[in-house]
Amino acid sequence: MPPSYLKKRGSTWYVQVPVPKHAQAVIGAKTLQRSLRTGCEKTAHRGRHSVIAEFHGQIASAGKPEPRWEAADLEAYARRLAAGISAGTVDRDQAEIDFDATFEGFLTRRGKALPKDAEGDPILPPAELSQVRRAHTILGGSEAALLDVAVSRWLELEGAKKITRGDLQDKTRYLSMLRDFVGSDARLVDVTRQKAVEFVDRVLTPWEVTRKTKLRALQVIEGFFIAAELRGQADTNPFTNVGRLVQDTTAGRKALNRRSWKPEEVHQLLQAIPPTDNAWPFVAIMAFTGMRNNEAAALRCEHVDRNRWSFTVVKSKSKAGTGRVVPVHPTLQPIVKRLLETSTNGWLVPGLEASGVDGKRSVTISKHVNRIKDDVHLSEDLDLYSFRRTVITQMKRAGVETLLRNQIVGHKGRQTVEEAHYLDPETLEVRRTALDHVTYGSKVEALLTERADDFMFVLPPKRRLKRHP
């Protein structure tokens, strides 16, 4: 906390108040002092306020009136003084005198409206107390040691990297959770091992998300402290291994075990999607390629090689998935041909609405398909991403080796050193043979063949409001 302006000389307590620079010439001193004529510290605390108020009256009458400072103003003032000290234009001792005088004026004014503690000091609200503490830390030249300052600078560096806006938004949210827990005036050294454990117990454990999300939050926080440790801002990483304490929050949630699609279920879904809806070719592409939702939605016409009948996945969530070549399944070829012929804006599947902070084209269409799935009462254990599981499962049952499956769907997987560094990727024809094992039966193929001959979409797809019970 800031100084109480109490000093002890020998066995006697006295008050010493710094005089701001603008009033020193009139008063004729840099400080005002008066003995309290007591050797009892408690008596001195109780008796100092009237003397301090008198001294401030003298200071006020000696020069220009002090501004009406708020707690946020103190922080800004401390930052300006610290910048002046750093630049060599402000004397540190004088800066501390000016700030202490300003702070005492702030306390005197706030003391008129706030309750007081046993020693007569005003009880500041937590937010103001936090700002006051931050101001003193900043004036002491330790602003970089503040947690929220270090967090802000780290997020700036992360934002300069090639990461999505959604990823940066998540990192900001996770670190804000920590910052809110320990307080905005906390320093990096204040985040101890005990604080890290308390954060897990009090914040992450009751958080109604999956254990995977909680561990992701800890991974981000730990990455921040690793960077702080390397820069000399923190002595240790207090979050090392605390992930072992994270529990899954299952109360009130139904556990879903995702599974593969059955042929009759795929046929039921496709039949429920109108022929004028661009959702059905999107479903077909996912069902016969094993692509991720956003990979399929991001396909453009130039990503299709009609001579070799293959897709190139230009953008993927993983390094292993980016740039991979996926054969166009024979069932898909007439549909893809028609999509190429009718595209007017370069997108393979037209009319997909971009949404979210990263502008992903897969979000709205995925929700749209899931609503249709729910309308026809298909299992909750199925979604669009389950097609990825289905493709992998069918290839595995057909005897396609793991490495080849991974090359098709864009998984790095568990590879040996030989597989990861020395084996060339399988040729397109080998991949095509492997993917040809994927089938959903004659009914699905007949339905897609019928629609592939001539289709037109009603665009753009309209967002539907969420259904309410």
C-alpha positions in Angstrom: 0.0 0.0 0.0 1.1 3.7 -0.4 2.8 5.5 2.4 0.9 6.6 5.5 3.1 9.8 5.9 4.0 8.6 9.4 7.6 8.8 10.4 9.3 7.8 13.6 12.2 9.8 15.1 13.6 8.2 18.2 10.5 7.2 20.2 8.2 9.9 18.8 5.9 9.7 15.8 5.4 12.6 13.4 3.7 13.4 10.1 5.7 14.3 7.0 3.8 15.4 3.9 5.6 16.1 0.6 4.9 19.5 -1.0 4.2 19.5 -4.8 6.8 21.3 -6.9 4.4 24.1 -7.8 3.8 25.0 -4.1 7.4 24.6 -2.8 8.4 28.2 -3.6 5.5 29.7 -1.6 5.7 27.3 1.3 9.5 27.4 1.3 10.0 23.7 1.9 9.8 20.3 0.1 8.0 18.7 3.0 5.8 19.7 5.9 6.4 18.0 9.2 4.8 18.0 12.7 5.3 15.9 15.7 2.3 14.0 17.0 3.8 13.8 20.5 3.2 10.2 21.0 5.2 7.0 21.0 2.1 4.8 20.4 1.7 3.8 16.8 -2.1 3.3 17.0 -2.5 6.7 18.5 -0.4 8.2 15.8 -2.5 6.5 13.1 -5.7 8.0 14.6 -4.2 11.5 15.1 -2.5 11.9 11.7 -5.5 12.7 9.5 -6.2 16.2 11.0 -2.6 17.2 10.5 -2.5 15.8 7.0 -5.7 17.7 6.2 -4.2 20.9 7.6 -1.0 20.5 5.5 -3.1 19.9 2.4 -5.0 23.1 3.1 -1.7 25.0 3.2 -0.6 23.4 -0.1 -3.9 24.2 -1.7 -3.7 27.9 -0.7 -0.1 28.1 -1.9 -0.7 27.5 -5.6 -3.0 26.3 -8.3 -5.8 23.9 -7.1 -5.1 20.2 -7.5 -7.3 18.4 -10.1 -10.1 16.2 -9.1 -8.2 12.9 -9.3 -9.9 9.5 -9.8 -8.2 6.2 -9.3 -7.8 5.7 -13.1 -6.2 9.2 -13.3 -3.6 8.1 -10.7 -2.6 5.2 -12.9 -2.3 7.4 -15.9 -0.4 10.0 -13.9 2.0 7.4 -12.6 2.6 6.2 -16.2 3.5 9.7 -17.3 5.9 10.2 -14.4 7.5 6.8 -15.0 8.0 7.7 -18.7 9.6 11.0 -17.7 11.9 9.2 -15.2 12.9 6.7 -17.9 13.6 9.5 -20.4 15.6 11.4 -17.9 13.3 14.5 -17.9 11.8 13.9 -14.5 13.7 13.5 -11.2 12.6 10.3 -9.4 12.6 11.8 -5.9 10.5 14.8 -7.1 8.2 12.5 -9.0 7.6 10.4 -5.9 6.9 13.6 -3.9 4.4 14.9 -6.5 2.6 11.5 -6.8 2.4 11.0 -3.0 0.9 14.5 -2.6 -1.6 13.8 -5.4 -2.5 10.4 -3.9 -3.1 11.9 -0.4 -5.4 14.5 -2.0 -7.3 11.7 -3.7 -7.6 9.8 -0.4 -8.8 12.9 1.4 -11.5 13.6 -1.1 -12.7 9.9 -1.3 -12.6 9.7 2.5 -15.6 12.1 2.7 -17.8 9.6 0.9 -16.4 6.2 2.0 -16.5 4.3 5.3 -13.2 4.1 7.2 -11.2 1.3 8.7 -10.1 1.0 12.4 -7.1 3.3 11.6 -9.3 6.0 9.9 -8.3 5.2 6.3 -11.0 5.2 3.7 -12.0 1.7 2.6 -11.6 1.9 -1.2 -13.8 -0.3 -3.5 -11.8 -3.3 -4.9 -11.6 -1.8 -8.4 -10.1 1.5 -7.1 -7.8 -0.3 -4.7 -6.5 -2.4 -7.6 -5.9 0.8 -9.7 -4.1 2.4 -6.8 -1.8 -0.6 -6.4 -1.1 -0.6 -10.1 -0.2 3.1 -10.1 2.4 2.5 -7.4 3.8 -0.5 -9.2 4.1 1.6 -12.4 5.7 4.5 -10.7 8.3 2.1 -9.2 9.3 1.2 -12.8 7.9 -2.3 -12.6 5.0 -1.9 -15.1 6.4 -4.8 -17.2 6.0 -7.0 -14.1 2.3 -6.5 -14.0 0.4 -9.6 -15.2 -2.1 -7.8 -17.5 0.7 -5.8 -19.1 2.7 -8.9 -19.8 -0.4 -10.6 -21.1 -1.3 -7.8 -23.5 2.2 -7.7 -24.9 2.3 -11.5 -25.3 -1.0 -11.4 -27.2 0.3 -8.7 -29.5 3.2 -11.0 -30.4 0.8 -13.9 -30.9 -1.4 -11.8 -33.1 1.6 -11.1 -35.3 1.9 -14.8 -36.0 0.0 -16.7 -38.7 -2.9 -17.8 -36.4 -6.6 -17.4 -37.0 -8.6 -14.7 -35.3 -10.6 -17.4 -33.5 -7.4 -18.8 -32.1 -6.3 -15.4 -30.9 -9.7 -14.8 -29.4 -9.5 -18.1 -27.5 -6.1 -17.2 -26.1 -7.3 -13.8 -25.0 -10.3 -15.4 -23.3 -8.3 -18.0 -21.4 -5.7 -15.4 -20.2 -8.5 -13.0 -19.2 -10.0 -15.7 -17.0 -6.6 -15.9 -15.1 -6.3 -12.1 -15.0 -9.8 -11.7 -13.6 -9.1 -14.4 -11.0 -5.8 -13.0 -9.6 -6.7 -9.3 -10.1 -5.6 -6.6 -12.6 -3.0 -5.3 -10.2 -1.3 -8.7 -9.8 2.3 -9.1 -10.8 3.7 -12.1 -12.5 5.5 -13.1 -9.3 2.1 -13.1 -7.5 0.9 -16.0 -9.6 2.4 -18.7 -7.4 2.0 -22.5 -7.6 -0.7 -22.2 -5.0 -2.6 -19.6 -7.1 -2.3 -21.9 -10.1 -3.9 -24.8 -8.2 -6.6 -22.4 -6.8 -7.3 -21.3 -10.4 -7.9 -24.9 -11.5 -10.1 -25.7 -8.4 -12.2 -22.5 -8.4 -12.4 -21.5 -12.1 -11.7 -24.4 -14.4 -13.3 -27.2 -12.4 -16.8 -25.7 -12.3 -16.5 -24.4 -15.9 -19.3 -26.2 -17.9 -17.1 -27.3 -20.8 -15.3 -30.5 -21.8 -12.0 -31.5 -20.2 -10.3 -31.0 -23.6 -11.3 -27.3 -23.5 -10.0 -26.9 -20.0 -6.7 -28.5 -20.9 -6.5 -26.2 -23.9 -6.9 -23.2 -21.6 -4.1 -24.4 -19.4 -1.9 -25.1 -22.4 -2.3 -21.4 -23.5 -1.6 -20.1 -20.0 1.4 -22.4 -19.6 2.7 -21.2 -23.0 2.4 -17.6 -21.8 4.4 -18.3 -18.6 7.1 -20.3 -20.5 7.6 -17.1 -22.7 7.6 -14.9 -19.6 10.2 -17.2 -18.0 12.4 -17.1 -21.0 12.3 -13.3 -21.1 13.2 -13.1 -17.4 9.8 -11.8 -16.3 9.0 -14.8 -14.2 11.2 -17.1 -12.2 9.2 -20.3 -12.8 6.2 -21.6 -14.6 3.6 -22.1 -11.8 1.2 -24.1 -14.1 3.6 -27.0 -14.9 1.7 -30.3 -14.5 -1.4 -28.7 -12.9 -3.4 -30.2 -15.8 -3.5 -33.4 -13.8 -6.0 -31.7 -11.5 -8.5 -30.9 -14.2 -11.7 -32.8 -14.1 -14.4 -33.2 -16.7 -17.7 -31.5 -16.1 -20.3 -34.0 -16.9 -23.2 -32.9 -14.7 -26.3 -32.2 -16.8 -24.7 -33.3 -20.0 -25.5 -36.4 -22.0 -22.4 -38.2 -23.1 -22.3 -38.7 -26.9 -20.3 -41.4 -28.6 -19.8 -40.4 -32.2 -20.1 -43.3 -34.6 -20.1 -44.0 -38.3 -23.0 -43.4 -40.7 -25.0 -46.4 -41.9 -26.0 -46.5 -45.6 -29.7 -46.2 -44.7 -29.0 -43.2 -42.5 -27.1 -41.4 -45.3 -30.0 -42.1 -47.7 -32.5 -40.8 -45.2 -30.5 -37.6 -44.7 -30.0 -36.9 -48.4 -33.7 -37.5 -49.2 -34.6 -35.0 -46.5 -32.5 -32.3 -48.2 -34.4 -30.6 -51.1 -32.7 -30.9 -54.5 -32.5 -27.0 -54.6 -30.5 -26.9 -51.4 -26.8 -26.7 -51.7 -26.4 -28.8 -48.5 -26.7 -32.1 -50.3 -23.6 -31.8 -52.6 -21.7 -30.5 -49.5 -22.8 -33.6 -47.6 -21.8 -35.8 -50.6 -18.3 -34.3 -50.8 -17.7 -35.0 -47.1 -19.2 -38.5 -47.3 -16.9 -39.6 -50.0 -13.7 -37.8 -49.1 -13.4 -37.7 -45.3 -12.6 -34.0 -45.4 -13.1 -31.8 -42.4 -16.2 -29.5 -42.6 -14.1 -26.4 -43.3 -11.9 -28.1 -45.8 -14.9 -29.1 -47.9 -16.4 -25.6 -47.6 -13.2 -23.9 -48.6 -12.9 -25.8 -51.9 -12.8 -23.5 -55.0 -13.0 -24.5 -58.6 -9.3 -24.1 -59.2 -8.7 -26.7 -56.5 -10.2 -29.4 -58.7 -8.1 -31.1 -61.3 -10.5 -32.5 -63.9 -7.8 -34.3 -65.9 -6.8 -36.4 -62.9 -10.1 -36.0 -61.0 -8.6 -34.9 -57.7 -9.1 -32.2 -55.0 -6.3 -30.2 -53.5 -6.9 -29.2 -49.9 -5.2 -25.8 -49.8 -6.1 -24.9 -46.2 -6.4 -27.3 -43.3 -6.3 -27.1 -39.5 -3.1 -29.3 -39.5 0.1 -29.3 -41.4 -0.4 -32.8 -42.5 -3.7 -31.9 -44.0 -2.6 -28.8 -45.9 -1.8 -29.3 -49.6 -2.8 -32.9 -49.7 -4.4 -34.3 -52.8 -7.6 -36.3 -52.5 -9.1 -38.3 -55.3 -12.6 -37.5 -56.5 -14.7 -40.6 -55.8 -16.4 -42.0 -58.9 -19.8 -41.3 -57.3 -18.8 -37.7 -56.9 -17.4 -37.0 -60.3 -20.8 -36.2 -62.1 -21.7 -33.9 -59.2 -18.4 -32.1 -59.2 -18.6 -31.7 -62.9 -22.0 -30.0 -62.6 -20.7 -27.8 -59.8 -17.8 -26.7 -61.9 -20.1 -25.9 -64.9 -22.6 -23.9 -62.8 -20.2 -22.0 -60.5 -20.4 -18.2 -61.0 -18.1 -17.0 -58.1 -15.3 -19.5 -58.1 -16.6 -21.5 -55.1 -17.1 -25.2 -55.8 -20.2 -25.3 -53.5 -21.9 -21.9 -53.9 -23.9 -19.9 -51.5 -22.2 -20.9 -48.2 -22.5 -18.1 -45.8 -19.3 -17.0 -44.1 -19.6 -16.5 -40.3 -17.7 -16.3 -37.1 -14.6 -14.3 -36.4 -12.6 -16.2 -39.0 -15.3 -16.0 -41.7 -15.5 -19.8 -42.0 -18.0 -21.0 -44.7 -18.6 -24.3 -42.9 -20.4 -23.0 -39.8 -23.8 -22.0 -41.1 -24.1 -25.0 -43.5 -23.1 -27.4 -40.8 -25.8 -26.1 -38.5 -28.3 -26.2 -41.3 -27.5 -29.9 -42.1 -27.7 -30.8 -38.4 -31.1 -29.2 -38.1 -32.3 -31.3 -41.1 -30.8 -34.4 -39.4 -32.8 -33.6 -36.2 -36.0 -33.0 -38.2 -35.9 -36.5 -39.5 -35.0 -37.9 -36.1 -31.6 -39.3 -37.0 -29.4 -40.3 -34.0 -27.7 -37.6 -31.9 -24.5 -39.7 -32.2 -24.2 -38.6 -35.9 -23.1 -35.3 -37.3 -21.3 -34.1 -40.4 -17.9 -34.8 -38.8 -19.0 -38.4 -38.4 -18.5 -38.8 -42.2 -14.8 -38.5 -41.5 -15.0 -41.4 -39.1 -17.0 -43.3 -41.6 -14.5 -42.9 -44.4 -11.6 -43.9 -42.2 -13.5 -46.9 -40.8 -14.5 -48.2 -44.2 -11.0 -48.0 -45.6 -9.6 -49.7 -42.5 -12.1 -52.6 -42.8 -11.0 -52.9 -46.5 -7.4 -53.4 -45.4 -6.0 -50.0 -46.3 -2.9 -49.4 -44.3 -2.7 -46.7 -41.7 -0.2 -44.5 -43.4 -2.2 -44.4 -46.6 -5.4 -43.6 -44.7 -3.6 -40.8 -43.0 -2.4 -39.3 -46.3 -5.9 -39.3 -47.6 -7.7 -37.7 -44.6 -4.8 -35.5 -43.5 -3.8 -37.1 -40.3 -0.2 -37.1 -39.1 -1.0 -40.0 -36.8 1.6 -42.1 -35.1 4.3 -42.7 -37.6 7.7 -44.2 -37.3 10.8 -42.1 -38.2 11.0 -44.1 -41.4 7.4 -43.3 -42.4 7.6 -39.7 -41.3 10.8 -38.8 -43.1 11.8 -41.3 -45.7 8.7 -42.8 -47.3 7.3 -40.9 -50.3 3.6 -40.2 -50.2 1.5 -42.8 -52.1 0.6 -41.9 -55.7 -2.8 -40.5 -56.5 -3.8 -43.8 -58.1 -3.0 -45.7 -55.0 -5.1 -43.3 -53.0 -7.9 -43.5 -55.5 -8.0 -47.3 -55.1 -8.1 -46.9 -51.4 -10.9 -44.4 -51.4 -12.9 -46.4 -53.9 -13.7 -48.8 -51.0 -16.0 -46.1 -49.5 -19.6 -46.9 -50.3 -23.1 -46.2 -49.0 -25.0 -48.7 -51.0 -27.0 -48.6 -54.2 -29.8 -46.3 -52.9 -27.5 -43.5 -52.1 -25.6 -43.8 -55.4 -28.9 -43.9 -57.3 -30.1 -40.7 -55.5 -26.9 -38.8 -56.2 -26.8 -40.0 -59.8 -30.3 -38.7 -60.3 -29.6 -35.3 -58.8 -26.2 -34.9 -60.6 -27.8 -34.8 -64.1 -29.4 -31.4 -63.6 -29.6 -29.3 -60.5 -30.0 -25.6 -59.6 -29.8 -24.1 -56.1 -31.9 -21.5 -54.4 -29.2 -19.2 -53.1 -28.2 -18.0 -50.6 -29.3 -20.4 -47.9 -31.3 -18.6 -45.3 -30.4 -18.7 -41.6 -33.1 -20.2 -39.5 -33.8 -19.0 -36.0 -33.1 -21.5 -33.3 -36.1 -23.6 -32.4 -37.5 -23.0 -28.9 -39.4 -25.6 -26.9 
